[in-house]
Amino acid sequence: MKRPGPLLTLLAGLVLAAFLLTLNATTGTRSASSSYQEQSPSPAPVRSSQASPTPAPTPSRSGAADADYAGRTDDDAAAIAVSVRGGRAIAYFCDGRTRESWLKGDVEDDGTLRLTGEHGAKLEGTLEDGKGIDGTVEVDGTRHAFAADRAKKPSGLWRATATVRSAKIDGGWIVLKDGSQVGVVTRDGEPSPAPRIDPETGAVTVDGQRLTARPVTP
Amino acid sequence: MTVDPNAATQGFPGPGPAPRGPRPARYLVPALVAAAVALGLGAYGRVHDPAGTAFNLAGFSSTGAVKSWLASAAMLLALAQPVSALMLYGKLPGPAWAGGLHRWSGRAAFLIAVPVAVHCLYALGWQTYETRVMWHSVLGCFFFGAFSAKMLLLRWERLPGWLLPLVGGLVFAVLTVVWLTSALWFFRTFGVTT
């Protein structure tokens, strides 16, 4: 018990870290809950009518059945795909030109999703009995409502990452039910429209390099 | 005159637990705390869902810029550590306040690094999708463990002479790599922006 200095230093760091974390957590929940309130009136009645046929105490694992969902935003500006596995979800928002966002998070027991991505991207939605997802997605400060239906292979969410001539390539594709594709390839952080993938094999040629896109799971 | 066996001995002020506890405890406790801190941070970063964002400071374009500048400030202060340590050990000529410089530059560097780590863990979490990112995750967690061990070791007297320089040097080296894989990368990729 000779020198209290080092211990005080550690404690000061701990207190500072705890203070910053509470600051983060409180501001985080406040913004999330306020935006959640905006859209809660619409999904709430849907969910209650949906919940009555299925017995209530079969939540997460069966309610959030492993599945893929793909669809468009209501304003038709972008496509969105969500992949759900074991209570976790990953989503991809993409307009096929320059805007894209990967989001991930948990599926709550009641089938609500609240996913987050880089630069404050947010997705809030409700799993509609395994048939689809209704919700809103906010990317780069603009909010879009969307509806995504259950997708069967090859439609769904695909991703390819590689390094081509020292440039880091990250491509994401959403293959929709009608066979159309929406994708963005990011080269060293520069997004641009993506070439089509072969929906059977995931093969795609980016900058002369043959890559293989794979279905995305969280 | 009887001697109280529990009385503090003059000459060398023994540490509290040392007479009773075996010698290894002196190293075991800091080592265990270091492991717990490093693993705890890593586990939190891994389990916690990255929020993607966190508080930002006014006047900065992005949280990445804030972090890079804070980390660079910490790195600059940390550079004073090996220099002042050499002064303390008499390897370099130094002023009488070298000890104060060593303590306070270290404290300041640590306290500046804490918000950076909180942001990393809260907003980004444990990531391994790239070699750079993987080493940053590993060493970022390791740094705070090693730093905790260094702080706890300081409280014990009569350690082997090589131990503190070794652990201190390790902490400094790890911080350097953490800085190289984050702030320097950020400045090289996005330019030196605020």
Interface residues (C-beta under 8 A of the other chain):
Chain A: M1 K2 R3 G5 P6 L7 T9 L10 A12 G13 L16 A17 L20 L21 L23 N24 T27 G28 L103 K104 G105 D106 T116 G117 E118 H119 G120 A121 T161 G189
Chain B: P13 P15 G16 D49 P50 A51 G52 T53 A54 F55 R103 G106 R107 F110 L111 V114 P115 A117 V118 H119 Y122 Y129 S148 K150 M151 L152 L154 R155 E157 T189
